[in-house]
Amino acid sequence: MARTPRMAQIEALLAEDPDDAFLRYGLAMEHASAGDDATCVDILRDLIARTAANPYIPAFLQCGQALIRLDRTAEAADILRHGIQAARAAGDTHAEGEMQGLLATLE
């Protein structure tokens, strides 16, 4: 998959601040928009690992959705379960509900 100009911009910004969760998430979404769900998943898994102490909650839902598009439903269910726990711990009931709804479609 070819890199888009937006991907290049985000990568340049990440080179300056590799710990910026929002930029990393944005890069993953650019890959998803370009149809590269496998790279999207890789970036989101990395983001989830990097932010383990203070989880970036949207990454779990988007990772689960990308895994579903890749027909990797068992992995999607696993990441969604972890995301539900993270959202619950963070008090993010909206994200928790979204992930529970998506997980219910898989089970």
Backbone atoms as SQL, in Angstrom:
CREATE TABLE atoms (id INTEGER PRIMARY KEY, chain TEXT, resi INTEGER, resn TEXT, atom TEXT, x REAL, y REAL, z REAL);
INSERT INTO atoms VALUES
  (1, 'A', 1, 'MET', 'N', 0.845, -1.178, 0.000),
  (2, 'A', 1, 'MET', 'CA', 0.000, 0.000, 0.000),
  (3, 'A', 1, 'MET', 'C', 0.890, 1.242, 0.000),
  (4, 'A', 2, 'ALA', 'N', 0.566, 2.158, -0.855),
  (5, 'A', 2, 'ALA', 'CA', 1.354, 3.379, -0.976),
  (6, 'A', 2, 'ALA', 'C', 1.081, 4.329, 0.184),
  (7, 'A', 3, 'ARG', 'N', 2.120, 4.980, 0.599),
  (8, 'A', 3, 'ARG', 'CA', 1.966, 5.995, 1.648),
  (9, 'A', 3, 'ARG', 'C', 1.285, 7.222, 1.071),
  (10, 'A', 4, 'THR', 'N', 0.369, 7.763, 1.839),
  (11, 'A', 4, 'THR', 'CA', -0.307, 8.991, 1.419),
  (12, 'A', 4, 'THR', 'C', 0.476, 10.185, 1.963),
  (13, 'A', 5, 'PRO', 'N', 0.236, 11.374, 1.406),
  (14, 'A', 5, 'PRO', 'CA', 0.904, 12.569, 1.951),
  (15, 'A', 5, 'PRO', 'C', 0.581, 12.772, 3.437),
  (16, 'A', 6, 'ARG', 'N', -0.639, 12.453, 3.816),
  (17, 'A', 6, 'ARG', 'CA', -1.030, 12.612, 5.232),
  (18, 'A', 6, 'ARG', 'C', -0.230, 11.653, 6.116),
  (19, 'A', 7, 'MET', 'N', -0.027, 10.426, 5.658),
  (20, 'A', 7, 'MET', 'CA', 0.787, 9.472, 6.420),
  (21, 'A', 7, 'MET', 'C', 2.195, 10.021, 6.608),
  (22, 'A', 8, 'ALA', 'N', 2.752, 10.576, 5.543),
  (23, 'A', 8, 'ALA', 'CA', 4.103, 11.139, 5.614),
  (24, 'A', 8, 'ALA', 'C', 4.159, 12.282, 6.623),
  (25, 'A', 9, 'GLN', 'N', 3.136, 13.120, 6.632),
  (26, 'A', 9, 'GLN', 'CA', 3.090, 14.230, 7.598),
  (27, 'A', 9, 'GLN', 'C', 3.062, 13.707, 9.028),
  (28, 'A', 10, 'ILE', 'N', 2.200, 12.726, 9.267),
  (29, 'A', 10, 'ILE', 'CA', 2.067, 12.182, 10.620),
  (30, 'A', 10, 'ILE', 'C', 3.367, 11.487, 11.047),
  (31, 'A', 11, 'GLU', 'N', 3.974, 10.740, 10.131),
  (32, 'A', 11, 'GLU', 'CA', 5.232, 10.067, 10.446),
  (33, 'A', 11, 'GLU', 'C', 6.320, 11.073, 10.790),
  (34, 'A', 12, 'ALA', 'N', 6.359, 12.200, 10.085),
  (35, 'A', 12, 'ALA', 'CA', 7.339, 13.243, 10.387),
  (36, 'A', 12, 'ALA', 'C', 7.103, 13.814, 11.783),
  (37, 'A', 13, 'LEU', 'N', 5.847, 14.028, 12.131),
  (38, 'A', 13, 'LEU', 'CA', 5.533, 14.530, 13.469),
  (39, 'A', 13, 'LEU', 'C', 5.873, 13.496, 14.542),
  (40, 'A', 14, 'LEU', 'N', 5.627, 12.226, 14.239),
  (41, 'A', 14, 'LEU', 'CA', 5.967, 11.160, 15.192),
  (42, 'A', 14, 'LEU', 'C', 7.469, 11.035, 15.391),
  (43, 'A', 15, 'ALA', 'N', 8.236, 11.362, 14.373),
  (44, 'A', 15, 'ALA', 'CA', 9.694, 11.336, 14.514),
  (45, 'A', 15, 'ALA', 'C', 10.142, 12.349, 15.561),
  (46, 'A', 16, 'GLU', 'N', 9.405, 13.442, 15.658),
  (47, 'A', 16, 'GLU', 'CA', 9.710, 14.477, 16.650),
  (48, 'A', 16, 'GLU', 'C', 9.166, 14.114, 18.029),
  (49, 'A', 17, 'ASP', 'N', 8.041, 13.419, 18.071),
  (50, 'A', 17, 'ASP', 'CA', 7.401, 13.057, 19.339),
  (51, 'A', 17, 'ASP', 'C', 6.824, 11.650, 19.236),
  (52, 'A', 18, 'PRO', 'N', 7.681, 10.630, 19.365),
  (53, 'A', 18, 'PRO', 'CA', 7.224, 9.245, 19.164),
  (54, 'A', 18, 'PRO', 'C', 6.208, 8.753, 20.191),
  (55, 'A', 19, 'ASP', 'N', 6.041, 9.454, 21.286),
  (56, 'A', 19, 'ASP', 'CA', 5.101, 9.026, 22.318),
  (57, 'A', 19, 'ASP', 'C', 3.739, 9.698, 22.211),
  (58, 'A', 20, 'ASP', 'N', 3.499, 10.447, 21.145),
  (59, 'A', 20, 'ASP', 'CA', 2.224, 11.135, 20.970),
  (60, 'A', 20, 'ASP', 'C', 1.161, 10.121, 20.546),
  (61, 'A', 21, 'ALA', 'N', 0.306, 9.761, 21.477),
  (62, 'A', 21, 'ALA', 'CA', -0.716, 8.740, 21.233),
  (63, 'A', 21, 'ALA', 'C', -1.711, 9.179, 20.158),
  (64, 'A', 22, 'PHE', 'N', -2.077, 10.447, 20.158),
  (65, 'A', 22, 'PHE', 'CA', -3.041, 10.937, 19.173),
  (66, 'A', 22, 'PHE', 'C', -2.489, 10.823, 17.754),
  (67, 'A', 23, 'LEU', 'N', -1.210, 11.154, 17.581),
  (68, 'A', 23, 'LEU', 'CA', -0.593, 11.035, 16.261),
  (69, 'A', 23, 'LEU', 'C', -0.506, 9.574, 15.825),
  (70, 'A', 24, 'ARG', 'N', -0.130, 8.706, 16.731),
  (71, 'A', 24, 'ARG', 'CA', -0.019, 7.281, 16.416),
  (72, 'A', 24, 'ARG', 'C', -1.400, 6.731, 16.019),
  (73, 'A', 25, 'TYR', 'N', -2.424, 7.138, 16.758),
  (74, 'A', 25, 'TYR', 'CA', -3.788, 6.741, 16.439),
  (75, 'A', 25, 'TYR', 'C', -4.180, 7.276, 15.058),
  (76, 'A', 26, 'GLY', 'N', -3.854, 8.519, 14.780),
  (77, 'A', 26, 'GLY', 'CA', -4.150, 9.123, 13.488),
  (78, 'A', 26, 'GLY', 'C', -3.473, 8.384, 12.340),
  (79, 'A', 27, 'LEU', 'N', -2.249, 7.947, 12.557),
  (80, 'A', 27, 'LEU', 'CA', -1.536, 7.189, 11.535),
  (81, 'A', 27, 'LEU', 'C', -2.247, 5.860, 11.271),
  (82, 'A', 28, 'ALA', 'N', -2.685, 5.216, 12.319),
  (83, 'A', 28, 'ALA', 'CA', -3.424, 3.958, 12.169),
  (84, 'A', 28, 'ALA', 'C', -4.703, 4.186, 11.373),
  (85, 'A', 29, 'MET', 'N', -5.414, 5.260, 11.667),
  (86, 'A', 29, 'MET', 'CA', -6.661, 5.556, 10.957),
  (87, 'A', 29, 'MET', 'C', -6.408, 5.879, 9.487),
  (88, 'A', 30, 'GLU', 'N', -5.286, 6.514, 9.184),
  (89, 'A', 30, 'GLU', 'CA', -4.929, 6.780, 7.787),
  (90, 'A', 30, 'GLU', 'C', -4.716, 5.466, 7.041),
  (91, 'A', 31, 'HIS', 'N', -4.067, 4.507, 7.689),
  (92, 'A', 31, 'HIS', 'CA', -3.865, 3.205, 7.054),
  (93, 'A', 31, 'HIS', 'C', -5.206, 2.485, 6.855),
  (94, 'A', 32, 'ALA', 'N', -6.091, 2.590, 7.830),
  (95, 'A', 32, 'ALA', 'CA', -7.413, 1.980, 7.686),
  (96, 'A', 32, 'ALA', 'C', -8.164, 2.614, 6.526),
  (97, 'A', 33, 'SER', 'N', -8.099, 3.922, 6.426),
  (98, 'A', 33, 'SER', 'CA', -8.778, 4.627, 5.334),
  (99, 'A', 33, 'SER', 'C', -8.230, 4.228, 3.970),
  (100, 'A', 34, 'ALA', 'N', -6.952, 3.882, 3.939),
  (101, 'A', 34, 'ALA', 'CA', -6.312, 3.475, 2.686),
  (102, 'A', 34, 'ALA', 'C', -6.536, 1.992, 2.398),
  (103, 'A', 35, 'GLY', 'N', -7.257, 1.306, 3.289),
  (104, 'A', 35, 'GLY', 'CA', -7.541, -0.110, 3.077),
  (105, 'A', 35, 'GLY', 'C', -6.463, -1.050, 3.590),
  (106, 'A', 36, 'ASP', 'N', -5.532, -0.530, 4.360),
  (107, 'A', 36, 'ASP', 'CA', -4.436, -1.342, 4.893),
  (108, 'A', 36, 'ASP', 'C', -4.716, -1.673, 6.362),
  (109, 'A', 37, 'ASP', 'N', -5.667, -2.577, 6.560),
  (110, 'A', 37, 'ASP', 'CA', -6.067, -2.919, 7.924),
  (111, 'A', 37, 'ASP', 'C', -4.972, -3.641, 8.700),
  (112, 'A', 38, 'ALA', 'N', -4.142, -4.395, 8.023),
  (113, 'A', 38, 'ALA', 'CA', -3.072, -5.121, 8.719),
  (114, 'A', 38, 'ALA', 'C', -2.096, -4.142, 9.373),
  (115, 'A', 39, 'THR', 'N', -1.699, -3.105, 8.649),
  (116, 'A', 39, 'THR', 'CA', -0.800, -2.099, 9.230),
  (117, 'A', 39, 'THR', 'C', -1.520, -1.311, 10.307),
  (118, 'A', 40, 'CYS', 'N', -2.792, -1.028, 10.084),
  (119, 'A', 40, 'CYS', 'CA', -3.597, -0.345, 11.101),
  (120, 'A', 40, 'CYS', 'C', -3.557, -1.122, 12.413),
  (121, 'A', 41, 'VAL', 'N', -3.774, -2.427, 12.332),
  (122, 'A', 41, 'VAL', 'CA', -3.757, -3.275, 13.532),
  (123, 'A', 41, 'VAL', 'C', -2.388, -3.237, 14.196),
  (124, 'A', 42, 'ASP', 'N', -1.331, -3.329, 13.407),
  (125, 'A', 42, 'ASP', 'CA', 0.026, -3.300, 13.975),
  (126, 'A', 42, 'ASP', 'C', 0.274, -2.001, 14.746),
  (127, 'A', 43, 'ILE', 'N', -0.120, -0.889, 14.147),
  (128, 'A', 43, 'ILE', 'CA', 0.085, 0.411, 14.791),
  (129, 'A', 43, 'ILE', 'C', -0.754, 0.524, 16.062),
  (130, 'A', 44, 'LEU', 'N', -2.003, 0.070, 15.995),
  (131, 'A', 44, 'LEU', 'CA', -2.874, 0.161, 17.170),
  (132, 'A', 44, 'LEU', 'C', -2.401, -0.767, 18.290),
  (133, 'A', 45, 'ARG', 'N', -1.933, -1.957, 17.957),
  (134, 'A', 45, 'ARG', 'CA', -1.391, -2.855, 18.992),
  (135, 'A', 45, 'ARG', 'C', -0.176, -2.212, 19.663),
  (136, 'A', 46, 'ASP', 'N', 0.663, -1.574, 18.862),
  (137, 'A', 46, 'ASP', 'CA', 1.820, -0.866, 19.415),
  (138, 'A', 46, 'ASP', 'C', 1.362, 0.273, 20.323),
  (139, 'A', 47, 'LEU', 'N', 0.357, 1.012, 19.884),
  (140, 'A', 47, 'LEU', 'CA', -0.184, 2.106, 20.691),
  (141, 'A', 47, 'LEU', 'C', -0.745, 1.583, 22.005),
  (142, 'A', 48, 'ILE', 'N', -1.478, 0.498, 21.950),
  (143, 'A', 48, 'ILE', 'CA', -2.046, -0.093, 23.166),
  (144, 'A', 48, 'ILE', 'C', -0.932, -0.492, 24.126),
  (145, 'A', 49, 'ALA', 'N', 0.124, -1.087, 23.607),
  (146, 'A', 49, 'ALA', 'CA', 1.259, -1.488, 24.457),
  (147, 'A', 49, 'ALA', 'C', 1.965, -0.264, 25.032),
  (148, 'A', 50, 'ARG', 'N', 2.167, 0.770, 24.223),
  (149, 'A', 50, 'ARG', 'CA', 2.865, 1.979, 24.680),
  (150, 'A', 50, 'ARG', 'C', 2.088, 2.731, 25.765),
  (151, 'A', 51, 'THR', 'N', 0.762, 2.625, 25.722),
  (152, 'A', 51, 'THR', 'CA', -0.063, 3.396, 26.663),
  (153, 'A', 51, 'THR', 'C', -0.679, 2.505, 27.741),
  (154, 'A', 52, 'ALA', 'N', -0.057, 1.376, 28.016),
  (155, 'A', 52, 'ALA', 'CA', -0.626, 0.406, 28.957),
  (156, 'A', 52, 'ALA', 'C', -0.919, 1.035, 30.324),
  (157, 'A', 53, 'ALA', 'N', -0.080, 1.930, 30.779),
  (158, 'A', 53, 'ALA', 'CA', -0.289, 2.543, 32.096),
  (159, 'A', 53, 'ALA', 'C', -1.462, 3.517, 32.089),
  (160, 'A', 54, 'ASN', 'N', -1.724, 4.129, 30.957),
  (161, 'A', 54, 'ASN', 'CA', -2.830, 5.076, 30.805),
  (162, 'A', 54, 'ASN', 'C', -3.437, 4.829, 29.423),
  (163, 'A', 55, 'PRO', 'N', -4.269, 3.795, 29.290),
  (164, 'A', 55, 'PRO', 'CA', -4.723, 3.331, 27.970),
  (165, 'A', 55, 'PRO', 'C', -5.402, 4.390, 27.119),
  (166, 'A', 56, 'TYR', 'N', -5.073, 4.343, 25.834),
  (167, 'A', 56, 'TYR', 'CA', -5.729, 5.174, 24.831),
  (168, 'A', 56, 'TYR', 'C', -6.934, 4.371, 24.352),
  (169, 'A', 57, 'ILE', 'N', -8.070, 4.574, 24.973),
  (170, 'A', 57, 'ILE', 'CA', -9.253, 3.732, 24.828),
  (171, 'A', 57, 'ILE', 'C', -9.732, 3.567, 23.382),
  (172, 'A', 58, 'PRO', 'N', -9.773, 4.631, 22.559),
  (173, 'A', 58, 'PRO', 'CA', -10.273, 4.434, 21.189),
  (174, 'A', 58, 'PRO', 'C', -9.472, 3.410, 20.386),
  (175, 'A', 59, 'ALA', 'N', -8.232, 3.189, 20.755),
  (176, 'A', 59, 'ALA', 'CA', -7.393, 2.239, 20.015),
  (177, 'A', 59, 'ALA', 'C', -7.960, 0.829, 20.084),
  (178, 'A', 60, 'PHE', 'N', -8.559, 0.462, 21.192),
  (179, 'A', 60, 'PHE', 'CA', -9.104, -0.888, 21.340),
  (180, 'A', 60, 'PHE', 'C', -10.271, -1.128, 20.375),
  (181, 'A', 61, 'LEU', 'N', -11.189, -0.183, 20.322),
  (182, 'A', 61, 'LEU', 'CA', -12.346, -0.333, 19.438),
  (183, 'A', 61, 'LEU', 'C', -11.911, -0.387, 17.977),
  (184, 'A', 62, 'GLN', 'N', -11.054, 0.542, 17.577),
  (185, 'A', 62, 'GLN', 'CA', -10.619, 0.589, 16.181),
  (186, 'A', 62, 'GLN', 'C', -9.801, -0.646, 15.821),
  (187, 'A', 63, 'CYS', 'N', -9.006, -1.134, 16.749),
  (188, 'A', 63, 'CYS', 'CA', -8.238, -2.348, 16.502),
  (189, 'A', 63, 'CYS', 'C', -9.192, -3.537, 16.328),
  (190, 'A', 64, 'GLY', 'N', -10.192, -3.611, 17.177),
  (191, 'A', 64, 'GLY', 'CA', -11.183, -4.673, 17.055),
  (192, 'A', 64, 'GLY', 'C', -11.904, -4.618, 15.725),
  (193, 'A', 65, 'GLN', 'N', -12.277, -3.434, 15.292),
  (194, 'A', 65, 'GLN', 'CA', -12.969, -3.289, 14.014),
  (195, 'A', 65, 'GLN', 'C', -12.075, -3.697, 12.845),
  (196, 'A', 66, 'ALA', 'N', -10.809, -3.298, 12.893),
  (197, 'A', 66, 'ALA', 'CA', -9.879, -3.662, 11.815),
  (198, 'A', 66, 'ALA', 'C', -9.652, -5.168, 11.795),
  (199, 'A', 67, 'LEU', 'N', -9.552, -5.787, 12.961),
  (200, 'A', 67, 'LEU', 'CA', -9.379, -7.240, 13.019),
  (201, 'A', 67, 'LEU', 'C', -10.602, -7.960, 12.448),
  (202, 'A', 68, 'ILE', 'N', -11.773, -7.431, 12.697),
  (203, 'A', 68, 'ILE', 'CA', -12.990, -8.020, 12.128),
  (204, 'A', 68, 'ILE', 'C', -12.946, -7.929, 10.606),
  (205, 'A', 69, 'ARG', 'N', -12.531, -6.784, 10.091),
  (206, 'A', 69, 'ARG', 'CA', -12.430, -6.639, 8.631),
  (207, 'A', 69, 'ARG', 'C', -11.423, -7.624, 8.040),
  (208, 'A', 70, 'LEU', 'N', -10.441, -8.020, 8.840),
  (209, 'A', 70, 'LEU', 'CA', -9.432, -8.992, 8.401),
  (210, 'A', 70, 'LEU', 'C', -9.875, -10.435, 8.666),
  (211, 'A', 71, 'ASP', 'N', -11.106, -10.614, 9.136),
  (212, 'A', 71, 'ASP', 'CA', -11.641, -11.937, 9.482),
  (213, 'A', 71, 'ASP', 'C', -10.834, -12.624, 10.585),
  (214, 'A', 72, 'ARG', 'N', -10.325, -11.842, 11.511),
  (215, 'A', 72, 'ARG', 'CA', -9.590, -12.372, 12.656),
  (216, 'A', 72, 'ARG', 'C', -10.444, -12.130, 13.905),
  (217, 'A', 73, 'THR', 'N', -11.596, -12.779, 13.930),
  (218, 'A', 73, 'THR', 'CA', -12.602, -12.487, 14.948),
  (219, 'A', 73, 'THR', 'C', -12.179, -12.894, 16.356),
  (220, 'A', 74, 'ALA', 'N', -11.442, -13.980, 16.510),
  (221, 'A', 74, 'ALA', 'CA', -11.008, -14.368, 17.855),
  (222, 'A', 74, 'ALA', 'C', -10.085, -13.302, 18.443),
  (223, 'A', 75, 'GLU', 'N', -9.181, -12.781, 17.621),
  (224, 'A', 75, 'GLU', 'CA', -8.293, -11.704, 18.073),
  (225, 'A', 75, 'GLU', 'C', -9.092, -10.444, 18.367),
  (226, 'A', 76, 'ALA', 'N', -10.082, -10.163, 17.520),
  (227, 'A', 76, 'ALA', 'CA', -10.924, -8.982, 17.731),
  (228, 'A', 76, 'ALA', 'C', -11.647, -9.085, 19.070),
  (229, 'A', 77, 'ALA', 'N', -12.217, -10.249, 19.353),
  (230, 'A', 77, 'ALA', 'CA', -12.933, -10.436, 20.616),
  (231, 'A', 77, 'ALA', 'C', -12.000, -10.234, 21.797),
  (232, 'A', 78, 'ASP', 'N', -10.787, -10.740, 21.696),
  (233, 'A', 78, 'ASP', 'CA', -9.813, -10.602, 22.779),
  (234, 'A', 78, 'ASP', 'C', -9.458, -9.139, 23.021),
  (235, 'A', 79, 'ILE', 'N', -9.175, -8.402, 21.953),
  (236, 'A', 79, 'ILE', 'CA', -8.798, -6.993, 22.112),
  (237, 'A', 79, 'ILE', 'C', -9.977, -6.183, 22.629),
  (238, 'A', 80, 'LEU', 'N', -11.191, -6.534, 22.196),
  (239, 'A', 80, 'LEU', 'CA', -12.369, -5.824, 22.689),
  (240, 'A', 80, 'LEU', 'C', -12.588, -6.085, 24.178),
  (241, 'A', 81, 'ARG', 'N', -12.367, -7.316, 24.626),
  (242, 'A', 81, 'ARG', 'CA', -12.496, -7.611, 26.062),
  (243, 'A', 81, 'ARG', 'C', -11.512, -6.783, 26.879),
  (244, 'A', 82, 'HIS', 'N', -10.285, -6.687, 26.388),
  (245, 'A', 82, 'HIS', 'CA', -9.291, -5.857, 27.085),
  (246, 'A', 82, 'HIS', 'C', -9.698, -4.389, 27.061),
  (247, 'A', 83, 'GLY', 'N', -10.240, -3.958, 25.935),
  (248, 'A', 83, 'GLY', 'CA', -10.685, -2.574, 25.823),
  (249, 'A', 83, 'GLY', 'C', -11.845, -2.256, 26.753),
  (250, 'A', 84, 'ILE', 'N', -12.751, -3.200, 26.911),
  (251, 'A', 84, 'ILE', 'CA', -13.877, -3.024, 27.836),
  (252, 'A', 84, 'ILE', 'C', -13.355, -2.856, 29.251),
  (253, 'A', 85, 'GLN', 'N', -12.400, -3.669, 29.634),
  (254, 'A', 85, 'GLN', 'CA', -11.803, -3.551, 30.977),
  (255, 'A', 85, 'GLN', 'C', -11.122, -2.195, 31.145),
  (256, 'A', 86, 'ALA', 'N', -10.376, -1.771, 30.121),
  (257, 'A', 86, 'ALA', 'CA', -9.678, -0.488, 30.194),
  (258, 'A', 86, 'ALA', 'C', -10.672, 0.668, 30.267),
  (259, 'A', 87, 'ALA', 'N', -11.730, 0.599, 29.457),
  (260, 'A', 87, 'ALA', 'CA', -12.737, 1.661, 29.466),
  (261, 'A', 87, 'ALA', 'C', -13.451, 1.717, 30.812),
  (262, 'A', 88, 'ARG', 'N', -13.766, 0.551, 31.357),
  (263, 'A', 88, 'ARG', 'CA', -14.434, 0.494, 32.655),
  (264, 'A', 88, 'ARG', 'C', -13.541, 1.119, 33.729),
  (265, 'A', 89, 'ALA', 'N', -12.255, 0.776, 33.713),
  (266, 'A', 89, 'ALA', 'CA', -11.316, 1.327, 34.699),
  (267, 'A', 89, 'ALA', 'C', -11.177, 2.843, 34.553),
  (268, 'A', 90, 'ALA', 'N', -11.290, 3.324, 33.320),
  (269, 'A', 90, 'ALA', 'CA', -11.173, 4.765, 33.064),
  (270, 'A', 90, 'ALA', 'C', -12.489, 5.502, 33.265),
  (271, 'A', 91, 'GLY', 'N', -13.575, 4.767, 33.487),
  (272, 'A', 91, 'GLY', 'CA', -14.876, 5.393, 33.654),
  (273, 'A', 91, 'GLY', 'C', -15.487, 5.866, 32.345),
  (274, 'A', 92, 'ASP', 'N', -15.027, 5.320, 31.233),
  (275, 'A', 92, 'ASP', 'CA', -15.528, 5.710, 29.915),
  (276, 'A', 92, 'ASP', 'C', -16.666, 4.769, 29.527),
  (277, 'A', 93, 'THR', 'N', -17.858, 5.074, 30.014),
  (278, 'A', 93, 'THR', 'CA', -19.004, 4.193, 29.791),
  (279, 'A', 93, 'THR', 'C', -19.439, 4.159, 28.327),
  (280, 'A', 94, 'HIS', 'N', -19.239, 5.263, 27.612),
  (281, 'A', 94, 'HIS', 'CA', -19.612, 5.293, 26.198),
  (282, 'A', 94, 'HIS', 'C', -18.770, 4.285, 25.405),
  (283, 'A', 95, 'ALA', 'N', -17.456, 4.373, 25.551),
  (284, 'A', 95, 'ALA', 'CA', -16.571, 3.444, 24.834),
  (285, 'A', 95, 'ALA', 'C', -16.803, 2.016, 25.292),
  (286, 'A', 96, 'GLU', 'N', -17.030, 1.836, 26.574),
  (287, 'A', 96, 'GLU', 'CA', -17.314, 0.500, 27.100),
  (288, 'A', 96, 'GLU', 'C', -18.542, -0.091, 26.413),
  (289, 'A', 97, 'GLY', 'N', -19.593, 0.698, 26.299),
  (290, 'A', 97, 'GLY', 'CA', -20.825, 0.240, 25.664),
  (291, 'A', 97, 'GLY', 'C', -20.640, -0.071, 24.190),
  (292, 'A', 98, 'GLU', 'N', -19.888, 0.780, 23.489),
  (293, 'A', 98, 'GLU', 'CA', -19.628, 0.523, 22.066),
  (294, 'A', 98, 'GLU', 'C', -18.894, -0.799, 21.878),
  (295, 'A', 99, 'MET', 'N', -17.886, -1.024, 22.701),
  (296, 'A', 99, 'MET', 'CA', -17.104, -2.258, 22.565),
  (297, 'A', 99, 'MET', 'C', -17.922, -3.475, 22.982),
  (298, 'A', 100, 'GLN', 'N', -18.765, -3.336, 23.996),
  (299, 'A', 100, 'GLN', 'CA', -19.617, -4.444, 24.403),
  (300, 'A', 100, 'GLN', 'C', -20.592, -4.810, 23.280),
  (301, 'A', 101, 'GLY', 'N', -21.132, -3.791, 22.621),
  (302, 'A', 101, 'GLY', 'CA', -22.046, -4.029, 21.514),
  (303, 'A', 101, 'GLY', 'C', -21.364, -4.744, 20.359),
  (304, 'A', 102, 'LEU', 'N', -20.165, -4.322, 20.027),
  (305, 'A', 102, 'LEU', 'CA', -19.428, -4.965, 18.943),
  (306, 'A', 102, 'LEU', 'C', -19.053, -6.392, 19.334),
  (307, 'A', 103, 'LEU', 'N', -18.615, -6.578, 20.575),
  (308, 'A', 103, 'LEU', 'CA', -18.258, -7.920, 21.043),
  (309, 'A', 103, 'LEU', 'C', -19.460, -8.843, 20.987),
  (310, 'A', 104, 'ALA', 'N', -20.631, -8.336, 21.336),
  (311, 'A', 104, 'ALA', 'CA', -21.842, -9.158, 21.319),
  (312, 'A', 104, 'ALA', 'C', -22.142, -9.673, 19.914),
  (313, 'A', 105, 'THR', 'N', -21.759, -8.928, 18.895),
  (314, 'A', 105, 'THR', 'CA', -22.001, -9.393, 17.520),
  (315, 'A', 105, 'THR', 'C', -21.067, -10.539, 17.143),
  (316, 'A', 106, 'LEU', 'N', -19.991, -10.685, 17.878),
  (317, 'A', 106, 'LEU', 'CA', -19.006, -11.734, 17.588),
  (318, 'A', 106, 'LEU', 'C', -19.260, -13.021, 18.354),
  (319, 'A', 107, 'GLU', 'N', -20.003, -12.912, 19.445),
  (320, 'A', 107, 'GLU', 'CA', -20.190, -14.082, 20.321),
  (321, 'A', 107, 'GLU', 'C', -21.497, -14.780, 20.073);
